[in-house]
Amino acid sequence: MENRSQWGTRLGFLLAAMGSAIGLGNIWRFPATAFENGGGAFFIPYLFALLTAGIPLLILEYTIGHKYRGSAPRSYSKISKGMEWIGWWQVAVSFVISTYYPIIIAWAIMYSYFSFGQQWGSDATAFFVGDYLQLADPGTFGSMVPKVLFPVLAVWLIVFFFLGKGVRKGIEVANKIFIPTLIVIFLIIVVRAVTLPGALQGLDAFFKPDWSSITDASVWVAAYGQIFFSLSIAFAIMITYASYLPKKSDITNNAFITGFANSSFELLAGIGVFATLGFMASQSGEAVSDVVAGGVGLAFMVFPEIISQMPMAGLFGFLFFASLVLAGLSSMISISETYIAGIQEKFNVSRGKAVAFGGGLAAVFSLFFANQGGLNLLDTVDYFINSYGVALAGLFEVVAIAWFAKGLKDFQAHADGVSDIKLGLWWRICLGIITPVVLGYMMFQNLKTEVVGDPETGAPYGGYPLEFLFTYGWVVAIGAMFVGALMTVKKWPKNASEAKLHDSEDEGVAK
């Protein structure tokens, strides 16, 4: 038996991969993105993006991890010594995300409690930014907020517990608990939402197609962006997870299952969210378009207002925010595993030490977001690390592999050798041409926005001061790239792909 941790079952791997893909963005990003980009018509470019970028990239990352049996940096180094830094760059991006992601989970934990008695009162927005977060001006961080700090510490304890248990008895067990529970809870939410007065009005707004949007290039870019960020691609996650697969694993089929499972949950989330927004619109006498929001605003400002108007408000609110907690925890564990695996291999240390050092350092940095300026800092770091970290690292990944290493045919042969579904020329065209072109265009549009400001107001991102955006946006995004290059200075220990990665309790062969 190879000296490397493995998933106990194929279902365990699939649930873990789904747990990584199904995150907070599925619930609060996809519904608003679909609505703003043609409603029902958006599903055409969305499905096209899934089949030409999402699943092909999943197949590629699964194949890299499965073939080279190592963390992302180690796997890239085996493709080409000059590509190791891309793996560390992606790991650094995941590290940054893991510093602020538990903050959002902490908010959801507290709002699960606030739901009973609707403690946010009559003005949910004022409660969130004022009473709860005690939000300070950008650049001013103030004091720690206890109601954020303590649940953040609880989140880290949960993450440490499951990561410390290893792959099979930790990560796999966590996702076998979190993902089925999340799906059951969200099904309850959707069933309740579609029976509310005005739900059909909301669903009509969500699904009604605006066919003219199909010819708009920005709609297609939005579809690719949603697929790209939703599937945990270029985070080093899927390479790491696939490295724990046994040698006989159906890579291509696993990628299709993961991709369609993620998209199915996004559709489910869209139904639940818009049925609820339809209820809010009917209660307030407004149009659905007037109450649509996304991101933090949807979850912690709009939804509390809706919950307050619902029968059995406390229970519905608890279930909604509990679903955010579960989705967040499963993604948080996967994000953290990227640098745990990288540290283990690069420094030849035990899993326990890697969790203590990597997770401990991330936990310390997460405290910077638990103060009065935390929301402004989180918003800025999240925007820049996703726009110029994840997306740009993904662009470098496909260009390096497809254009410079010219490895697509080799990876196709490996995937075909273990999979029932055989890859054809379409796969190489998608990764060699379509994906780089789309990601490159996304980068151009993002940079253009940074230069000229918001298309409508001309203001920089979020209206924040330029100094604040530079210090906590650009420096963080560029810093992740610098760390990636710096980590390549140290040489790999002998047999690095197997160093300290085997835990006796993780022995198992996927059935």
C-alpha positions as CSV (number, residue, x, y, z in Angstrom):
1,M,0.0,0.0,0.0
2,E,1.4,3.4,-0.9
3,N,2.6,5.5,2.0
4,R,0.0,8.3,1.6
5,S,-3.3,9.1,3.3
6,Q,-6.4,8.2,1.3
7,W,-10.1,8.7,1.3
8,G,-12.0,5.9,2.9
9,T,-14.6,5.8,0.2
10,R,-15.4,7.4,-3.2
11,L,-18.4,9.0,-1.6
12,G,-16.2,10.6,1.0
13,F,-14.0,12.2,-1.7
14,L,-17.0,13.4,-3.6
15,L,-18.7,14.9,-0.5
16,A,-15.4,16.6,0.4
17,A,-15.0,18.0,-3.2
18,M,-18.7,19.2,-3.1
19,G,-18.1,20.6,0.3
20,S,-15.3,22.7,-1.0
21,A,-17.3,23.9,-4.1
22,I,-20.5,24.5,-2.3
23,G,-19.8,27.5,-0.2
24,L,-21.2,30.9,0.8
25,G,-21.0,32.1,-2.8
26,N,-23.5,29.6,-4.0
27,I,-26.1,31.1,-1.6
28,W,-25.5,34.8,-1.8
29,R,-23.6,35.3,-5.1
30,F,-25.2,33.1,-7.7
31,P,-28.9,34.2,-7.4
32,A,-28.1,37.9,-7.7
33,T,-25.6,37.3,-10.5
34,A,-28.1,35.3,-12.5
35,F,-30.9,37.9,-12.0
36,E,-28.6,40.8,-13.0
37,N,-27.4,39.0,-16.2
38,G,-30.6,37.9,-18.0
39,G,-32.5,35.8,-15.5
40,G,-33.5,32.5,-17.1
41,A,-31.4,33.4,-20.2
42,F,-28.3,33.4,-18.0
43,F,-28.4,29.6,-17.7
44,I,-27.3,29.2,-21.3
45,P,-23.9,31.0,-20.9
46,Y,-23.7,29.5,-17.4
47,L,-24.1,25.9,-18.7
48,F,-21.7,26.6,-21.6
49,A,-19.1,28.0,-19.1
50,L,-19.6,24.9,-16.9
51,L,-18.9,22.5,-19.8
52,T,-16.1,24.5,-21.4
53,A,-14.2,25.8,-18.4
54,G,-15.5,24.5,-15.1
55,I,-15.5,20.7,-15.6
56,P,-12.5,20.7,-17.9
57,L,-10.5,22.6,-15.2
58,L,-11.8,20.2,-12.6
59,I,-10.6,17.3,-14.7
60,L,-7.2,18.9,-15.1
61,E,-6.7,19.6,-11.4
62,Y,-8.0,16.1,-10.4
63,T,-5.6,14.6,-12.9
64,I,-2.6,16.6,-11.7
65,G,-3.2,15.6,-8.1
66,H,-4.0,12.0,-8.9
67,K,-1.0,11.6,-11.1
68,Y,1.7,13.2,-9.0
69,R,0.3,12.3,-5.5
70,G,1.3,15.5,-3.9
71,S,0.2,18.9,-2.7
72,A,-0.3,21.6,-5.4
73,P,3.3,23.0,-5.1
74,R,4.9,19.6,-5.2
75,S,2.7,18.5,-8.1
76,Y,3.5,21.6,-10.2
77,S,7.2,21.1,-9.5
78,K,6.9,17.7,-11.0
79,I,5.4,19.1,-14.2
80,S,8.2,21.6,-14.4
81,K,10.6,23.0,-11.8
82,G,9.7,26.5,-12.9
83,M,6.0,26.0,-12.1
84,E,6.4,25.3,-8.4
85,W,5.8,28.9,-7.6
86,I,2.4,28.8,-9.1
87,G,1.4,26.1,-6.7
88,W,2.7,28.1,-3.7
89,W,1.0,31.2,-5.1
90,Q,-2.3,29.3,-5.1
91,V,-1.6,28.0,-1.6
92,A,-0.9,31.6,-0.4
93,V,-4.2,32.8,-1.9
94,S,-6.0,30.0,0.0
95,F,-4.1,31.0,3.2
96,V,-5.3,34.6,2.8
97,I,-8.9,33.5,2.2
98,S,-8.7,31.3,5.3
99,T,-7.9,34.3,7.5
100,Y,-11.2,36.1,6.8
101,Y,-13.5,33.3,5.8
102,P,-14.1,32.3,9.5
103,I,-15.2,35.8,10.2
104,I,-18.2,35.3,7.9
105,I,-19.0,32.0,9.5
106,A,-18.8,33.7,12.9
107,W,-21.3,36.3,11.8
108,A,-23.6,33.4,10.7
109,I,-23.2,31.7,14.0
110,M,-24.3,34.8,15.9
111,Y,-27.2,35.5,13.5
112,S,-28.4,31.9,14.1
113,Y,-28.8,33.0,17.7
114,F,-30.1,36.5,16.8
115,S,-32.9,34.9,14.8
116,F,-34.7,33.9,17.9
117,G,-36.6,37.0,18.9
118,Q,-35.3,38.8,15.8
119,Q,-32.8,40.7,17.9
120,W,-31.8,42.9,14.9
121,G,-35.0,44.9,15.5
122,S,-36.7,47.0,12.8
123,D,-33.6,48.2,11.0
124,A,-31.4,45.1,10.2
125,T,-28.8,47.2,8.3
126,A,-28.2,49.6,11.2
127,F,-28.0,46.6,13.6
128,F,-25.4,44.8,11.5
129,V,-23.0,47.6,10.9
130,G,-23.8,49.5,14.1
131,D,-24.9,47.5,17.1
132,Y,-23.2,44.2,16.0
133,L,-20.0,45.1,14.1
134,Q,-19.6,48.6,15.5
135,L,-18.2,49.5,12.1
136,A,-15.4,52.1,12.0
137,D,-14.2,54.2,9.1
138,P,-11.9,52.5,6.5
139,G,-8.4,52.4,7.9
140,T,-9.6,52.7,11.5
141,F,-9.6,49.3,13.2
142,G,-10.6,50.2,16.8
143,S,-11.1,47.6,19.4
144,M,-12.0,43.9,19.2
145,V,-15.7,43.0,18.9
146,P,-16.4,40.2,21.4
147,K,-19.4,38.9,19.5
148,V,-17.2,38.4,16.5
149,L,-14.0,37.3,18.3
150,F,-15.4,34.5,20.4
151,P,-17.4,32.7,17.6
152,V,-14.3,33.1,15.4
153,L,-12.2,31.2,18.0
154,A,-15.0,28.5,18.1
155,V,-14.8,28.2,14.3
156,W,-11.0,27.6,14.4
157,L,-11.4,25.0,17.2
158,I,-13.8,23.1,14.9
159,V,-11.5,23.4,11.9
160,F,-8.4,22.3,14.0
161,F,-10.3,19.3,15.3
162,F,-11.2,17.9,11.9
163,L,-7.9,18.8,10.2
164,G,-6.0,17.2,13.1
165,K,-7.9,14.0,12.6
166,G,-6.5,13.5,9.1
167,V,-8.0,12.9,5.7
168,R,-10.2,9.9,6.3
169,K,-11.2,10.4,10.0
170,G,-11.2,14.1,9.9
171,I,-12.0,15.8,6.6
172,E,-14.1,13.0,5.2
173,V,-16.1,12.6,8.4
174,A,-16.7,16.3,8.6
175,N,-18.1,16.4,5.1
176,K,-20.2,13.3,5.6
177,I,-21.9,15.3,8.4
178,F,-21.9,18.8,7.0
179,I,-23.0,18.3,3.4
180,P,-26.0,16.0,3.9
181,T,-27.2,18.2,6.8
182,L,-26.7,21.3,4.6
183,I,-28.8,19.8,1.8
184,V,-31.6,18.7,4.1
185,I,-31.7,22.1,5.8
186,F,-31.7,24.0,2.5
187,L,-34.5,21.8,1.1
188,I,-36.6,22.7,4.2
189,I,-35.8,26.4,3.5
190,V,-36.8,26.1,-0.1
191,V,-40.0,24.3,0.6
192,R,-41.0,26.9,3.1
193,A,-40.0,29.8,0.9
194,V,-42.0,28.6,-2.2
195,T,-45.1,28.4,-0.1
196,L,-44.9,32.1,1.1
197,P,-47.2,34.8,-0.4
198,G,-45.5,36.4,-3.3
199,A,-43.0,33.5,-3.9
200,L,-44.2,33.0,-7.4
201,Q,-43.5,36.7,-8.2
202,G,-40.0,36.2,-7.0
203,L,-39.5,33.0,-9.0
204,D,-40.9,34.7,-12.1
205,A,-38.3,37.4,-11.7
206,F,-35.5,34.9,-11.3
207,F,-36.4,32.6,-14.2
208,K,-37.9,35.1,-16.7
209,P,-35.4,35.2,-19.5
210,D,-34.1,38.4,-21.0
211,W,-32.9,37.0,-24.3
212,S,-31.3,40.2,-25.4
213,S,-28.6,39.6,-22.7
214,I,-27.3,36.6,-24.6
215,T,-25.4,39.0,-27.0
216,D,-23.8,40.9,-24.2
217,A,-20.2,39.9,-23.7
218,S,-20.3,41.0,-20.0
219,V,-23.0,38.4,-19.3
220,W,-20.8,35.6,-20.7
221,V,-17.9,36.9,-18.6
222,A,-20.1,36.9,-15.5
223,A,-21.1,33.3,-16.3
224,Y,-17.5,32.2,-16.5
225,G,-16.6,34.2,-13.4
226,Q,-19.4,32.5,-11.4
227,I,-18.3,29.0,-12.5
228,F,-14.7,29.7,-11.9
229,F,-15.0,31.1,-8.4
230,S,-17.8,28.6,-7.4
231,L,-15.9,25.4,-8.2
232,S,-12.8,26.0,-6.0
233,I,-10.6,26.1,-9.1
234,A,-7.0,27.5,-8.8
235,F,-7.2,27.5,-5.0
236,A,-4.9,24.4,-4.9
237,I,-7.8,22.6,-3.2
238,M,-8.8,20.1,-5.9
239,I,-5.2,19.1,-6.6
240,T,-4.7,18.4,-2.9
241,Y,-7.9,16.5,-2.5
242,A,-7.3,14.4,-5.7
243,S,-3.8,13.5,-4.4
244,Y,-5.6,11.4,-1.7
245,L,-7.5,9.3,-4.3
246,P,-6.5,5.7,-4.8
247,K,-4.7,4.9,-8.1
248,K,-7.9,3.4,-9.6
249,S,-10.3,6.3,-9.6
250,D,-12.6,7.5,-12.3
251,I,-11.3,11.1,-12.5
252,T,-13.5,12.4,-15.3
253,N,-16.7,11.0,-13.9
254,N,-15.9,12.5,-10.5
255,A,-15.4,15.9,-12.1
256,F,-18.8,15.8,-13.8
257,I,-20.5,14.7,-10.6
258,T,-18.8,17.5,-8.6
259,G,-19.5,20.1,-11.2
260,F,-23.2,19.3,-11.7
261,A,-23.8,18.8,-7.9
262,N,-22.4,22.3,-7.3
263,S,-24.6,23.8,-10.1
264,S,-27.6,22.0,-8.8
265,F,-27.1,23.5,-5.3
266,E,-26.7,27.0,-6.9
267,L,-30.0,26.5,-8.7
268,L,-31.7,25.4,-5.5
269,A,-30.2,28.4,-3.7
270,G,-31.6,30.7,-6.4
271,I,-35.1,29.2,-6.0
272,G,-35.0,29.6,-2.2
273,V,-33.5,33.1,-2.2
274,F,-35.9,34.5,-4.9
275,A,-39.0,32.9,-3.5
276,T,-38.1,34.7,-0.2
277,L,-37.3,38.0,-2.0
278,G,-40.7,37.7,-3.8
279,F,-42.3,37.4,-0.4
280,M,-40.5,40.6,0.8
281,A,-41.5,42.5,-2.3
282,S,-45.2,41.5,-1.9
283,Q,-45.1,42.6,1.8
284,S,-43.6,45.9,1.0
285,G,-45.4,46.6,-2.2
286,E,-42.2,46.9,-4.1
287,A,-40.9,45.3,-7.3
288,V,-38.6,42.2,-6.8
289,S,-35.9,44.1,-8.6
290,D,-36.0,46.8,-5.9
291,V,-35.2,44.3,-3.1
292,V,-32.5,42.1,-4.9
293,A,-29.1,42.1,-3.2
294,G,-26.1,39.9,-3.1
295,G,-23.1,39.1,-0.9
296,V,-23.0,40.2,2.8
297,G,-25.8,42.6,2.2
298,L,-28.2,39.9,1.2
299,A,-27.3,37.6,4.1
300,F,-27.0,40.0,7.0
301,M,-29.1,43.0,6.0
302,V,-31.9,41.9,3.6
303,F,-32.6,38.4,4.9
304,P,-33.1,39.5,8.5
305,E,-35.7,42.0,7.4
306,I,-37.5,39.2,5.4
307,I,-37.3,36.8,8.4
308,S,-38.9,39.3,10.7
309,Q,-42.0,39.4,8.5
310,M,-42.4,35.6,8.3
311,P,-44.4,33.2,10.4
312,M,-42.2,31.0,12.5
313,A,-39.5,33.6,11.9
314,G,-37.1,32.3,14.6
315,L,-36.9,28.8,13.1
316,F,-36.6,29.9,9.5
317,G,-33.8,32.4,10.5
318,F,-32.0,29.8,12.4
319,L,-32.1,27.3,9.5
320,F,-30.9,29.9,7.0
321,F,-27.9,31.0,9.0
322,A,-27.2,27.4,10.0
323,S,-26.9,26.6,6.3
324,L,-24.4,29.4,5.9
325,V,-22.4,28.0,8.9
326,L,-22.3,24.5,7.4
327,A,-21.4,25.7,3.9
328,G,-18.7,27.9,5.3
329,L,-17.2,25.2,7.5
330,S,-16.9,22.6,4.7
331,S,-15.2,25.2,2.5
332,M,-13.0,26.4,5.3
333,I,-11.6,23.0,6.0
334,S,-10.8,22.4,2.3
335,I,-9.1,25.8,2.0
336,S,-6.9,25.1,5.1
337,E,-5.9,21.7,3.9
338,T,-4.0,23.2,0.9
339,Y,-1.3,24.8,3.1
340,I,-1.4,22.0,5.6
341,A,-0.4,19.5,2.9
342,G,2.2,21.9,1.4
343,I,3.9,22.6,4.8
344,Q,4.0,18.8,5.5
345,E,5.8,18.0,2.3
346,K,8.1,21.1,2.0
347,F,9.3,20.9,5.6
348,N,9.0,17.2,6.2
349,V,6.9,17.6,9.4
350,S,4.0,15.7,10.9
351,R,0.4,16.6,10.2
352,G,0.0,17.8,13.8
353,K,2.8,20.3,13.4
354,A,1.6,21.5,10.0
355,V,-1.9,22.1,11.4
356,A,-0.5,23.9,14.5
357,F,1.8,26.1,12.5
358,G,-0.2,26.8,9.3
359,G,-3.7,26.9,11.0
360,G,-2.3,28.7,14.0
361,L,-0.8,31.4,11.9
362,A,-4.0,31.8,9.9
363,A,-6.0,32.0,13.1
364,V,-3.8,34.8,14.4
365,F,-4.2,36.8,11.2
366,S,-8.0,36.3,11.3
367,L,-8.0,38.4,14.5
368,F,-7.3,41.4,12.3
369,F,-10.8,41.0,10.9
370,A,-12.5,40.7,14.3
371,N,-12.3,44.4,15.2
372,Q,-14.4,47.4,14.4
373,G,-12.8,47.9,11.0
374,G,-13.1,44.2,10.1
375,L,-15.9,44.5,7.5
376,N,-14.0,47.2,5.5
377,L,-10.8,45.1,5.6
378,L,-12.6,41.9,4.7
379,D,-14.4,43.5,1.8
380,T,-11.2,44.9,0.3
381,V,-9.0,41.8,0.8
382,D,-11.7,39.5,-0.5
383,Y,-12.2,41.6,-3.7
384,F,-8.5,41.9,-4.5
385,I,-7.5,38.4,-3.6
386,N,-10.3,36.9,-5.7
387,S,-9.8,39.3,-8.7
388,Y,-6.0,39.4,-8.8
389,G,-5.2,36.2,-6.8
390,V,-7.6,33.4,-7.7
391,A,-8.4,34.4,-11.3
392,L,-4.9,35.5,-12.2
393,A,-3.4,32.3,-10.7
394,G,-5.9,30.3,-12.7
395,L,-4.8,32.1,-15.9
396,F,-1.1,31.4,-15.1
397,E,-2.0,27.7,-14.4
398,V,-3.7,27.0,-17.7
399,V,-1.3,29.0,-19.8
400,A,1.8,27.3,-18.1
401,I,0.4,23.8,-18.6
402,A,-1.3,24.2,-22.0
403,W,1.1,26.6,-23.8
404,F,4.5,26.2,-22.1
405,A,4.7,22.7,-20.6
406,K,2.4,21.4,-23.4
407,G,1.1,18.8,-21.0
408,L,-2.6,18.5,-22.0
409,K,-2.1,15.4,-24.1
410,D,-0.2,13.7,-21.3
411,F,-2.8,14.6,-18.7
412,Q,-5.6,13.5,-21.1
413,A,-3.9,10.1,-21.5
414,H,-3.7,9.7,-17.7
415,A,-7.3,10.6,-17.2
416,D,-8.5,8.4,-20.0
417,G,-6.5,5.5,-18.5
418,V,-8.6,5.5,-15.3
419,S,-11.9,6.9,-16.5
420,D,-15.0,5.6,-18.2
421,I,-15.7,8.9,-20.0
422,K,-12.9,9.5,-22.5
423,L,-11.7,13.0,-23.2
424,G,-11.6,14.2,-26.7
425,L,-10.2,17.2,-28.6
426,W,-12.9,19.4,-27.0
427,W,-11.1,19.2,-23.7
428,R,-7.8,20.4,-25.0
429,I,-9.5,23.2,-27.0
430,C,-11.4,24.3,-23.9
431,L,-8.2,24.5,-21.7
432,G,-5.8,25.6,-24.4
433,I,-7.9,28.3,-26.0
434,I,-11.3,29.1,-24.5
435,T,-10.4,29.3,-20.8
436,P,-7.2,31.4,-21.2
437,V,-9.0,33.8,-23.5
438,V,-11.9,34.3,-21.1
439,L,-9.7,34.6,-18.0
440,G,-7.4,37.0,-19.9
441,Y,-10.4,39.2,-20.8
442,M,-11.6,39.1,-17.2
443,M,-8.2,40.3,-16.1
444,F,-8.3,43.1,-18.6
445,Q,-11.8,44.2,-17.5
446,N,-10.8,44.1,-13.8
447,L,-7.7,46.2,-14.4
448,K,-9.7,48.6,-16.6
449,T,-12.2,49.1,-13.7
450,E,-9.3,49.8,-11.3
451,V,-7.9,52.4,-13.5
452,V,-11.0,54.3,-14.5
453,G,-13.0,53.5,-11.3
454,D,-16.7,52.4,-11.1
455,P,-18.4,52.6,-14.5
456,E,-21.2,54.7,-13.1
457,T,-19.6,56.9,-10.5
458,G,-15.9,56.8,-11.4
459,A,-15.1,56.1,-7.7
460,P,-12.5,53.4,-6.8
461,Y,-13.7,50.0,-5.5
462,G,-16.3,50.4,-2.7
463,G,-15.6,54.1,-2.5
464,Y,-12.7,53.4,-0.2
465,P,-9.7,55.7,-0.1
466,L,-7.0,54.8,-2.6
467,E,-4.4,54.5,0.2
468,F,-6.6,51.9,2.0
469,L,-7.1,50.0,-1.3
470,F,-3.4,49.9,-2.0
471,T,-2.3,48.9,1.5
472,Y,-4.9,46.2,2.1
473,G,-5.8,45.3,-1.5
474,W,-2.9,45.5,-3.9
475,V,-0.2,44.7,-1.3
476,V,-2.1,41.5,-0.2
477,A,-2.7,40.3,-3.7
478,I,0.8,41.0,-4.9
479,G,2.2,39.7,-1.6
480,A,0.6,36.3,-2.2
481,M,2.5,36.1,-5.5
482,F,5.7,37.1,-3.8
483,V,5.3,34.5,-1.1
484,G,4.8,31.9,-3.9
485,A,8.1,32.8,-5.4
486,L,9.9,32.9,-2.0
487,M,8.7,29.4,-1.0
488,T,10.6,27.9,-4.0
489,V,14.0,28.9,-2.5
490,K,13.9,25.9,-0.1
491,K,14.6,22.6,-1.8
492,W,12.2,19.6,-1.4
493,P,13.3,16.9,1.0
494,K,13.9,13.4,-0.4
495,N,10.7,11.5,-1.0
496,A,8.8,14.7,-0.3
497,S,5.6,13.4,-1.9
498,E,5.4,10.8,0.9
499,A,7.1,12.7,3.7
500,K,5.1,12.5,6.9
501,L,1.9,12.2,5.0
502,H,0.8,8.8,6.2
503,D,-1.3,8.5,9.3
504,S,-2.3,5.0,10.4
505,E,-5.9,6.1,11.1
506,D,-6.1,7.3,7.5
507,E,-5.5,3.9,5.9
508,G,-8.3,3.1,3.6
509,V,-9.0,2.4,0.0
510,A,-11.8,4.1,-1.8
511,K,-14.5,1.6,-2.6
